[in-house]
């Protein structure tokens, strides 16, 4: 073979080296790598940034507890309770409440939502990006091998294609899950910018707070609908006002049609001191309508949502929630509940309490005749029928009252009564303390109707209700008997109790 100098002197052109950067497909690989690298850099920033949200409690705006009248004026500047602002050179930079474009989702999200997501899912973004890189490099593996002056065999090409397809599918799946979580968290952050108002029953003064100011103080339950929907939801909610207080829940009603509080059917006997309102009804309506944009049925019958003390979504649904079941399962008390009865009311309230006492006497003593006399036999409750239709077993009262089946020795406390303005319907609630239950309490509610001057029971429900209960069962009863409903336990727990108290 000729030497290098001989080839040059003979005019033989030198062999042209093939560079991987000369190939168009390789440039695509480089571009994708750079873009994913930039996304990784953003992820690295997010992984370190959540600690910025951990502000000392002394820096947070004080919110009065729902257990006491809201008498103190909120401090100035409370709307920026979480946003960290830099005032260098006289300018302000909002680190968390603005929006950033997200390369993986190809849409914009609030910075606070991205930081919250990164704090809870520190490895997931990196995993998604690695799946994407692996898919792209597997697709261009033949081109890369040529650039390295090698050739893939047929089996290697098949393996590369399989790796590319599998990685791409995993990338799409994880990316979709991440986007769904970011959308949910973005909505949670958006609701934090809205405001709610509370009227102090003692002074009559109206106090307004941003939802984000309720964090670490109160949970929030929002019921949304037109006047007719609220006239259905609010009277029943009034019956559970003391249970909202025991669970640190601020109940807020939002009208979709511009109607006012006086039109919502709030019972006169309990007006004031328990219900919050939307401070800016228009902003709330815009927010709720955006969530219900593709849910026409929910828009027609109203909707509700619940946030925990960290401002995270706890539950949501269409129509009106079953307040007792929501409280027991998703929003249990955050401290020990007292068994003190509500203050004595009118003679009519006393008559409802007497009917409630007759029900519990028949239940604990096992008297079938007295139990039949308490019930309104003409009514079959829809909630009980719902469980039966789903396959639940309806146990008749005769079986419930047998020795060994009835709750002999059970005590009740924390009793209260709510009579609706018609004077024909009423609710009563109480806490049951079963014998041998270790002091754990059950929230029981009864729905009454007045027939021929006597209060008759139409429905009875019971659900565990104590600190961090996270109830997994509920008992629904009517004149026919009782049916037990079970649900999967919530692995996350209430999410806003001290970590040592979580299951």
Secondary structure in CASP SS format (residue, H / E / C, confidence):
PFRMAT SS
TARGET T0000
AUTHOR 0000-0000-0000
METHOD secondary structure of the structure
MODEL  1
X C 1.00
X C 1.00
X C 1.00
X H 1.00
X H 1.00
X H 1.00
X H 1.00
X H 1.00
X H 1.00
X C 1.00
X C 1.00
X C 1.00
X C 1.00
X C 1.00
X C 1.00
X C 1.00
X C 1.00
X C 1.00
X C 1.00
X H 1.00
X H 1.00
X H 1.00
X C 1.00
X H 1.00
X H 1.00
X H 1.00
X H 1.00
X H 1.00
X H 1.00
X H 1.00
X H 1.00
X H 1.00
X H 1.00
X H 1.00
X H 1.00
X H 1.00
X H 1.00
X H 1.00
X H 1.00
X H 1.00
X H 1.00
X H 1.00
X H 1.00
X H 1.00
X H 1.00
X H 1.00
X H 1.00
X H 1.00
X H 1.00
X H 1.00
X H 1.00
X H 1.00
X H 1.00
X C 1.00
X C 1.00
X C 1.00
X H 1.00
X H 1.00
X H 1.00
X C 1.00
X C 1.00
X C 1.00
X C 1.00
X C 1.00
X C 1.00
X C 1.00
X C 1.00
X C 1.00
X C 1.00
X C 1.00
X C 1.00
X C 1.00
X C 1.00
X C 1.00
X C 1.00
X C 1.00
X C 1.00
X H 1.00
X H 1.00
X H 1.00
X C 1.00
X C 1.00
X C 1.00
X C 1.00
X E 1.00
X E 1.00
X C 1.00
X H 1.00
X H 1.00
X H 1.00
X C 1.00
X C 1.00
X E 1.00
X E 1.00
X C 1.00
X C 1.00
X C 1.00
X C 1.00
X E 1.00
X E 1.00
X E 1.00
X E 1.00
X C 1.00
X C 1.00
X C 1.00
X C 1.00
X E 1.00
X E 1.00
X E 1.00
X E 1.00
X H 1.00
X H 1.00
X H 1.00
X H 1.00
X H 1.00
X H 1.00
X H 1.00
X H 1.00
X H 1.00
X H 1.00
X C 1.00
X C 1.00
X C 1.00
X H 1.00
X H 1.00
X H 1.00
X H 1.00
X H 1.00
X H 1.00
X H 1.00
X H 1.00
X H 1.00
X H 1.00
X H 1.00
X H 1.00
X H 1.00
X H 1.00
X H 1.00
X H 1.00
X C 1.00
X H 1.00
X H 1.00
X H 1.00
X H 1.00
X H 1.00
X H 1.00
X H 1.00
X C 1.00
X C 1.00
X C 1.00
X C 1.00
X C 1.00
X C 1.00
X H 1.00
X H 1.00
X H 1.00
X H 1.00
X H 1.00
X H 1.00
X H 1.00
X H 1.00
X H 1.00
X H 1.00
X H 1.00
X H 1.00
X H 1.00
X H 1.00
X H 1.00
X H 1.00
X H 1.00
X H 1.00
X H 1.00
X H 1.00
X H 1.00
X H 1.00
X H 1.00
X H 1.00
X H 1.00
X H 1.00
X H 1.00
X H 1.00
X H 1.00
X H 1.00
X H 1.00
X H 1.00
X H 1.00
X H 1.00
X H 1.00
X H 1.00
X H 1.00
X H 1.00
X H 1.00
X C 1.00
X C 1.00
X E 1.00
X E 1.00
X E 1.00
X E 1.00
X E 1.00
X C 1.00
X C 1.00
X C 1.00
X C 1.00
X C 1.00
X C 1.00
X E 1.00
X E 1.00
X E 1.00
X E 1.00
X E 1.00
X H 1.00
X H 1.00
X H 1.00
X H 1.00
X C 1.00
X C 1.00
X C 1.00
X C 1.00
X E 1.00
X E 1.00
X E 1.00
X E 1.00
X E 1.00
X E 1.00
X E 1.00
X C 1.00
X H 1.00
X H 1.00
X H 1.00
X H 1.00
X H 1.00
X H 1.00
X H 1.00
X H 1.00
X H 1.00
X H 1.00
X H 1.00
X H 1.00
X H 1.00
X C 1.00
X H 1.00
X H 1.00
X H 1.00
X H 1.00
X H 1.00
X H 1.00
X C 1.00
X C 1.00
X E 1.00
X E 1.00
X E 1.00
X E 1.00
X E 1.00
X E 1.00
X E 1.00
X C 1.00
X C 1.00
X C 1.00
X C 1.00
X C 1.00
X H 1.00
X H 1.00
X H 1.00
X C 1.00
X C 1.00
X C 1.00
X C 1.00
X H 1.00
X H 1.00
X H 1.00
X C 1.00
X C 1.00
X C 1.00
X C 1.00
X E 1.00
X E 1.00
X E 1.00
X E 1.00
X C 1.00
X C 1.00
X H 1.00
X H 1.00
X H 1.00
X H 1.00
X H 1.00
X H 1.00
X H 1.00
X H 1.00
X H 1.00
X H 1.00
X H 1.00
X C 1.00
X C 1.00
X C 1.00
X C 1.00
X H 1.00
X H 1.00
X H 1.00
X H 1.00
X H 1.00
X H 1.00
X C 1.00
X E 1.00
X E 1.00
X E 1.00
X E 1.00
X E 1.00
X C 1.00
X C 1.00
X C 1.00
X C 1.00
X C 1.00
X E 1.00
X E 1.00
X E 1.00
X E 1.00
X E 1.00
X E 1.00
X C 1.00
X C 1.00
X C 1.00
X C 1.00
X H 1.00
X H 1.00
X H 1.00
X H 1.00
X H 1.00
X H 1.00
X H 1.00
X C 1.00
X C 1.00
X C 1.00
X C 1.00
X C 1.00
X C 1.00
X C 1.00
X C 1.00
X C 1.00
X C 1.00
X C 1.00
X C 1.00
X C 1.00
X C 1.00
X C 1.00
X C 1.00
X C 1.00
X H 1.00
X H 1.00
X H 1.00
X H 1.00
X H 1.00
X H 1.00
X H 1.00
X H 1.00
X H 1.00
X H 1.00
X H 1.00
X H 1.00
X H 1.00
X H 1.00
X H 1.00
X H 1.00
X H 1.00
X H 1.00
X H 1.00
X C 1.00
X C 1.00
X H 1.00
X H 1.00
X H 1.00
X H 1.00
X H 1.00
X H 1.00
X H 1.00
X E 1.00
X C 1.00
X C 1.00
X C 1.00
X C 1.00
X C 1.00
X C 1.00
X H 1.00
X H 1.00
X H 1.00
X H 1.00
X H 1.00
X H 1.00
X H 1.00
X H 1.00
X C 1.00
X C 1.00
X C 1.00
X C 1.00
X E 1.00
X E 1.00
X E 1.00
X H 1.00
X H 1.00
X H 1.00
X H 1.00
X C 1.00
X C 1.00
X C 1.00
X C 1.00
X C 1.00
X C 1.00
X C 1.00
X C 1.00
X C 1.00
X C 1.00
X E 1.00
X E 1.00
X E 1.00
X E 1.00
X E 1.00
X E 1.00
X E 1.00
X E 1.00
X E 1.00
X C 1.00
X C 1.00
X C 1.00
X C 1.00
X C 1.00
X E 1.00
X E 1.00
X E 1.00
X E 1.00
X E 1.00
X E 1.00
X E 1.00
X E 1.00
X E 1.00
X C 1.00
X C 1.00
X C 1.00
X C 1.00
X C 1.00
X C 1.00
X C 1.00
X C 1.00
X E 1.00
X E 1.00
X E 1.00
X E 1.00
X E 1.00
X E 1.00
X E 1.00
X E 1.00
X E 1.00
X E 1.00
X C 1.00
X C 1.00
X E 1.00
X E 1.00
X E 1.00
X E 1.00
X E 1.00
X E 1.00
X E 1.00
X E 1.00
X E 1.00
X E 1.00
X E 1.00
X C 1.00
X C 1.00
X C 1.00
X C 1.00
X C 1.00
X C 1.00
X C 1.00
X C 1.00
X E 1.00
X E 1.00
X E 1.00
X E 1.00
X E 1.00
X E 1.00
X C 1.00
X C 1.00
X E 1.00
X E 1.00
X E 1.00
X E 1.00
X E 1.00
X E 1.00
X C 1.00
X C 1.00
X C 1.00
X C 1.00
X C 1.00
X C 1.00
X C 1.00
X C 1.00
X C 1.00
X C 1.00
X C 1.00
X C 1.00
X H 1.00
X H 1.00
X H 1.00
X C 1.00
X C 1.00
END
